[in-house]
């Protein structure tokens, strides 16, 4: 979980520049699913799915092979 937070800390400045943020909620060891919450402008952004899949999920999966998916809650 500490590795996940470190990666999210690297992503946060880009999100914060646009008025958003991301909060780590949980990681399920059995399924490899990470749950996050998009905040601020990111929560209602029309391209939030792109941000989730092509930025956050890609970064997490490339750094932590145990991660299979990232889901916004």
N, C-alpha and C positions, 0 to 999 in steps of 0.2 A: 504494500500500500504506500510505503514511503517513496518507492520508485515512481508510482503513478502520480503522486503529488509533485515530485520533482519535474516530471515531464509537463504536467499541467502548469507549473510555475513558469516554464519556458514559453508556453503558448499564451498565457494570460496577458502579457503586454500588448500583443496584437489585438486581442479581443477588447481590452480596455481602451485602446485608441479609438475604437468605434462605439464606446459607451456600454460595452458588455463585459461579461465575465463567465467563469465556469466554476462549478462547485462539485467536488468529488463526493459521491454518495456511498457507493459500495462496490465491492468486487466479489464475485461468486467463484470460488476455487473450482467447483464442480463443472460449471458451464463455461468458465472463462469470460463471463460477461461483466463489463464495467458499467455502472450506472452513474450518470452525471446529471447536473441540472444547469442548463444555460440560464444566465441571469442578465438583467438589464436589457439593453437593446438587442442582444443575441436571442433572448427568449421569444421575441416577436418578429425577428428579421425574416424576410422572405427567403433568404439563402441560408438559413440556419441548418437545414439538412446537409447542404454542401459543407458548411463549416464542421459539422459533426462528423461526417464520413470522410471527407477529403483532407481535413486538417487534424482534428483531435484523434479520431480512430486510427488514421494512418500513422501518426506519430507514436501512439501508444503501442500499436501492434508491432511496429518495427523495432521498438526498444524492449518490449516484453513479450516473448513468444507465447506465453501462457494465455494471453488475451485473445479471445475469439471474436468479440463484438463489443461495441460501445453503444449504449442506449441512453437517450435523453428521457428523463422522468419529469 
